Amino acid sequence: MTTVEHSNLERYQSKLDQLAKFLQAHWDVINVCMVDFITRDVFATVLCESDRRELAALSENDLKNLPADFVQKPTREEGGDCSAHDKLPKFIADIQAHTLESLGVIAEGETYMRSLGLVDNVSLFEHFDRIMGDKKMHEVLRLSQVIGQLAQNLDLQCLADIGSGKGYLSSILAAFYEFQILAIDAKAGNTSGAEKRDRNLERKWDALLRRAKIRSEGEAPPMRSKRWKKHLLKKAESDNLEADEMNPSSSLTQPETSRLQHVTQFVDTTTDLSNMFAEKFGESSTSRFGLIGLHTCGGLASHSLRVFVAKEDCPLLVNVGCCYHHLDEEFYRNEHLTDEENDGCHQNATFPLSSTLRSMNFQLGRNARMVAAQPMDRMASHRELPTPSLLWRAVLQSLLLESHPNLGFQDQQVGRIAKKSKTFPHYARAAWEKLALGPFKWTDEEMEKIFEAEQRKFGHGLNAFYQYRSLFSPLIEGLILLDRLVFLLEQPDVTEASLVKLFDPVISPRCFALIAKKAESNKQKQI
């Protein structure tokens, strides 16, 4: 399955409803703030008796392996004897049954790329020097190939990169596929940084191409210096290279500014993107364009979907979202915000989008959206328990409320001071000083004794609950993404849409691309 058509809309609405009701049944679990673990006695008051019993029985090693057991789903055939998966508590199987994979609502990346004819296609970009981090190289390589093929299939020449950030995706699409790219970001600092990076890339482009071409031929390029010129001349003499081999940029053009324009602007449904293309590219641009985004933050992904639906001249959407904690929910009321602040969130809501969840007045909650950002596959790969600072903060909260019971929520925010603290007493003193709470009345020895007592009482339960709650992260992310997919399919002009697991989730935890196509009028096709 690579695409979802309108004939399957009811099935996907049913899956979304099923997932939403499962998360509603566990709302108290996914909305726990770990800071309150001790003060609310979370392990005893939030979990049902059977879950408490099963979690308490797990060893420290079992807890480390819990995400891996959840993700890998081993079978008897793999291990011979009864596998760890067979021994997992029933609640884990219940959670597994509600992942996007189990619900059957996603396309695997290799399957989708094969449908586009991209499986055996090796881009010269794969042989480039690391002009960006390994994670970003992985993302840009995969996504640029998919966008390039989809845009070419639709005969698109223009692409708008919403929330373009440092412009990595835009620069590669402009260089390798020769699209006209509008890289749009609301932050001026991102725009100026991306423009500077593009200028640097232009200066190094010929050398980068030459080195990539050498690697593609199975050879190792020389150290980056004047030696590459001697290497190229020697190879030319022995192999009688053609002119385009001596100058790779003759067949792969430089990322010139004429094809990549950076703009600082917030984009919504009222933004005239076609006019922006005309202003930046003149007569060479067309009115038709695709809308793309790599890790568009928070509500910007939702705005991108709305822009795609609203613009008749935009037949393609490719979007990878992130930062779910920055979404504004229509039906959630944050107890720590004022009525005016909550009303502002509701009026500018970016979740939910689909009629399915909106008809339920569905709410996730901020803590649940924070859980959605946890990198489950990376946790499974690393097999580690949470850092000690998680328990430090919970113990500190107990001390704060004991000594200052009327302390307001905003006055309890200690920030990221744990990284600079080697011990709990050091951490507690730093927090006290930051919050300006007056004299610190405990000695280091007293602090150590308090922490050791709390660790004996709550340590295992905190680790067990944290690992258990983390299992819901792919479900919460899945609900947000499935809500967006169903929203698109509810639109009459959207002909097909897909949720594609495009990236390796260990390398790039936000690995899902939402891809959609829209019907065009004959007038738009002819423009």
N, C-alpha and C positions, 0 to 999 in steps of 0.2 A: 504494500500500500504506500503510494507516494503522494497522492493528493486526496483531498476531501472535496466532494462535490455536494451540491444542494440536496441531492437525493439522500445523502447520509446525514443531513443536518439533525434530524430527530434523534438519531443514534448518538451523535456527539453531545447533543443537549442532555440526553439521558445519562451519559457518562459523567458530564459535568455536574449534574444534579446528584448523582451517586457519590462523587468525590466530595462535594460540598457538604452533604449530610454526614459523611464519615468524619470530616474535620469539625463540623459543629458538635458532634458527640464527644470530641476530644478538645474542645475549645479551652477548657481550664488548663489542660496540659500544655498546649502550644503557646498559651499566653502568659505562662509563668515568667516572671523576671527573676533570674538566678540570684540577684542581689537580695531578694526576699526569702531565699531558701530556708534560712534558719528562723527568721522572725515570723514567718508564716507557717513554719513546720510543714513545708511543701510535701515531703515524702509521705507524711502521715495523713495529710488532709486533702491532697489533690488526687492521688492514685487510689484506685480501687484495691480491695484487699488481695485479690489474686495477683494483680500486677506487682504490688508491693512484695508479696511473698516470692514471686519468681525473680524479680530484680535483686532482692536481698540475697538470694541463693547463688547468684553469679559471682565468680571469683574476679579478682582484678584483671587477670588475663582474659577471662570471658568478656569483660566489659571493653577491654582494648579491641577485641576482635568483633564486637557487636556490629559496627558499621560494615566491616568486611563480610561477615556472614550474611548481612542484609543485602548487600550489593551483589555479591558473587553467587549466591543461591546454589551452593554445591549440591551434588547428587550422590547417591550410593555408587553409581558407576565410576565417578571420579576418584573416590577414595577407597573403594572396596568395602570397608566396614561402614557402620552407621556413621554418617557424616555429621559435622557440627550443625548443619542446617536441620537435620532430622530432630535434633535435641532442642532447637530453639523454642521459646515459649510461643503459645498460640497467638499472642497479641502481635508478634513480629510478622507472622504469616498474614494476619489481617491487614497490617500496614502495607506489606508487600503487594497485596492484592489490589491496592489503590494507586500504585505508581502509574505514570503515563505509559510505560512499557506494558504493564499488566492489563491496563484498560484498552490497549490496542489503538492508541490515538496518535502515534508518532511514526515517522519514517526514519529508519536508520540512515546515517550519512552516506555510507558506501552504496546503499541501495538507491538513494536519491541521486547521487552523483553518477551512478551507472546509467540511470534513466536519461541523464543529460549527455551521456557519452564521454564522461570525464574520468572514468576509472583508470585508464591507461595513459591519460594525458599528463605529461610531466612538464611543468612550467619551468622556464629558465630561472624564475624567481627562487625556486627550490635550491639553486646552486649559488645564490648570492651570499656575499659576506653578511654577517649579522648586523644589518642596519637598524634593527630593533631587537627587543628582547625575544627569547625563544618562544614565550607564550604568545606574544603579538605576532611573531613570524608564522606560527602555526595557524592562528586565527585568520590573518590577512591572506595567507596562501589559500586556504580552503574557501573562504568567503569570496575572495576576488574571482576565483575560478567559477563558482556558482553564479555570481552576479554577472560576470562577463558573458557566460553562455546564455543565461536567461535574457539579458538585454539584447544580445545579438539575435536571438530567436524572435524577439518582438520588434526588431529593427529600431532599437532605441539608440540615440546618439548622446543623450543628456541624462545625467544622474545627479540627484540632490542628496548629499550625505548629511543627514540631520544629526546634530550633536557630534560633529566630526573630530573634536578634541585635537590631538596632535597631528591629525591628517594622514596617518599611516595608510589607511584603506584608500583614501582619495588619491594619494600620490601614485600608488601602484596601479590603480584602475586607469588613471590618466596616462601612465607610461606604457603599460603593457597592452592595454585595449584601446587606447586613443579616444576614450570618451571625453566629452566636455563635462567637467565636474564642478558643481557648486558645493564647496565644503562650508557648511553653515554651523556656527556655534554661537551660543548666547554670551559666552565669556570672551571679552576682548583679549585677555591674556592668552587664552588658547589659540585664538586666531593669529596673533603676532608670533607666538612660538612656532606654530605650524608653518607660517610664511618663512620664517628664518630657517627652519629645517628643510623646507623645499629648496631654498637657495643653496644650502650646503649640498643637498642631494644632486642638484643640477651640476655643480662643479665636479662632483665625483662620479657622475653617471657613466662616462665612457670607461673609466677604470673598473667600475663595478661590473659592467657588462662583459668586459674582456675576461676578468677573473671568473665570472660565472660561466662563460663559454668554455674556458679551459677546464673547469670542473666537470661540465656536462660531457666533455670528451674523455673523462676518466683520468685526468691528470691533476696534479696539485699545482696551483698557481704559485709563483714566486712571492717572496715577502713583499709587502706593499711599499715599493720604492721605485727608483728609476730602473731597477733590474727587470721589471716587466716589459719595458721597451726592448731591451736586448733579447729577452725571451721570445717576444713576438717576431722580431726581425729574423732570428735564427729559425723559428718555425716556418716563417714565410719562405725563406730560402730553401728549406728542405722539402716543404710540402707544396710549394707554389700556390699559396693561398689566393683565393679570389679577393677582390676588393672589399666585399662585404664582410669577409672573415677578418680582414685586417682592421675593419672599422665596424664592429657589431652594431653601433648605433645607427648605421645606415638602414638596417632592417628593423630596429627597435628604437623608436625615437625617444629623445630626452623628455623628461616630465616638464615641458615648457609651461610657463605661466599662462600662455594663451589657451591651454586646455584645462587648467586648474585655477579656479578663482576662490579665494577665501572671503567669507562674509560674516560679520558679527551681527547676529539678529536672532530673536526668539521667533520660532515658527509656529503658527497655528492655522486653523482653517481659513482665516481671512488673508493670509499671506499669499500674494500673487507670485508664485514661483516661476511661472512662464515668463512674466515680465522681468523677473530678476535674471533669468537666462538671457533674455534679449538685451538687457542693459550690459551684462558682463561679456557676452560673446557676440553680440551684434547679429548680422544677417546670417552668420554661419550656424546659429542655433536653430533648433526646431521647438515647437510648442509642446511636443510630447516628451515626457521624462519619467524616469523611474525614481522611486524613493527608497533610500538605503540607510542603514545605520548599524554600526558595530558597537555594542554595549552602550546603547542610548540609556541615559540614567533616569530611573524612577518614572515619573509621569510623562517624560518626553516620549517614551515608547508608545504610550497610549495616545498622545497627541499625534504622533506619526501615523498611527492607524486611522485616526479621524481625518487627517489631511488626505491620506490615500483615498479614503471613501469619498471625500468631498470634491476632489479634483477630477474633472472629466478627462483631463489630458495626462493623467498618471495611471498607466495600465499595470505597473509592477511595484510590488512592495517586498523588500527583503530587510528584515529587522531582527537584531539580536539585542534583547533588553538586559538590564541589570538593576541593581540598587533598589530592590522592591520596598525597602523600608522608607524610601522617599515618596511612595505613592500616597495620594490623598484619597481617603475612603469616603464614599457618600453616606454610608449608614453606621460608621463607627464614631463613637464619641469618646475622645481621649480625656480621661478624668483629670489629667494634669494640665490641660489647656483651658483657657477662658472660653465662655460661650461665643464670644466674637471670633476667636481663633478657630473654634470648631466649626462655626458657620462658614468661615472662609474656606476651610477644607471641603465642606460639603458642596459649596457652590462651584469649586474648581476640581471636583472629584475626577480621579483618573482610574478608580476601581470601585465597583465592577463596571464592565462595559456591556456585557451581554444581557439580553432581556431575561435569560434564565436566572441569573444571580440577582438581578435588580428586582425581579418579581418576588424573590425571597427576602428582600431587604438584607442581603447577606453582608456580613462583616467578618474580617479576619482579625484585626487588632495589630497594633504596632509591634508587639513582642513576637507575634506569629510571623510577621513580615521580616523581622530580624532573623528568625529561625530559617526562613526560606533562603537566606543568603549563605547558610553554612555549606561548605564544600563536601558533600557526602562522599563522593568517590575519592577525593583526596584524603579524607579521614580514614576511609577504608584502606587506602594504600599505605598510610603512615602508621596505623594501628597504635594510636597513643591515647592516653587519657587527657582530659583538660588540664591546663596549666594550674599550678598551686594558687595562682592569683585569683582564680574563681572562688575558692574557699576563703582566701584572704578577704575578699570584698564582702562575702556573706557574713563573716565573723565581725568585720568592721561595722556593718550595718546594725548588727545586734548591739554593739558598743555605742554607736551613735544614738540609737533610739532609747537606750537605757539611760544615757547621760543627758541627752537633749530630746526628750519625747515630743516636743512641739516643733522640731526642725522641719521646715517645708521641703517639698520635693526638689525644687531647684537648688536649695541650700545643701542637698546631699550629694551633689555631683562632684566626684573627686577626679574625674578624667583618667588619663592613662599614665598614672604615676607608678604602676607596678613594675614597668620595665626598668625603672631606675632604683628599684628596691630589691635588696638581696634577702631580707628576712621579713617576717610579719611585723615585728616591732618597728623596724625601719619604715615599712609601708604605712603602719597605723600612725606613726608620728608625722610622716609626710602629709597624710590625709588631714590630720588635725590642724596642721599648720596651714594647709591650703584653704581649709574651710573657716579658718580664723575662729576656732572654737575655744580659745583660751588655753590655760595651762593643761598640759598632758599629765594626768594624775597617776599613770601606771609606770612602773619600772620595766625595763626590758625583760627581766626575769618573770615578772607578773604577766607580762604580755605573752611570753612563751608558754607559761602554764595555762593561760586562758585558751590560747590557740590549740594546744595539744589536747585539752579537754574537749573542745568543740570538734576537733578533727576526729577524735575517737567516736564521738556521738553522731556526727553528721557527714564525715568524710566519704565513706563508702556510699551512703545514700545519695549524696550530691553527685558523685561521679556516675552512679547508676542512672539517676534521673536525667542528667545532662546527655549521656549517651542514648538513652531511650528517646528523649525529646528530639534529638538530632535526626532520628529515623523519619520524623515527619517532614524534614526539610524538602525532600524531593516532591512530596505531596502538596505542600503549600505553594512551592514554585509551580508545580504542575497545574494547580487550580488557577493561578494567575494567567498562565500561558493558555490553558484551555478556554478560559473566559475570553481571552483575546481572539482565539481562533473561532469560537462560536459567534462572537460579535461580527467578525468579518463575513462569516457564512450567512448571517442574518441579512446582509445587505444584498439587494436584488442584482446589483451590477457585478458583484464578485463571483467569478465563474469557478474558481478553485482556490484552495488554500492548503498549506501543509505546515506541520510542526516537524522540523527536521533536526535530529541530533547530529549536528554537523561537526562539532569539535570533540576531541578527546577530553572527557570531563575531569580527568586527573590534571591535565595541563590547563584547561580552561573550564572551571566549574559552571559558568553560565554558557552552556554549550548548545542551547536550542535556538534555531533560526526560524522565524515565522515568515513564510513565503506565500505571497498571494498574487493572483492575476485578476484583472478586471476587464469586463467587456468594454469595447470602444465603439463609438458611433462611426458610421462610414465617413463622416466629415472629419473626425479626428484622425482616422487612419490615412486619409488622403493628404493631410497637412504635412 
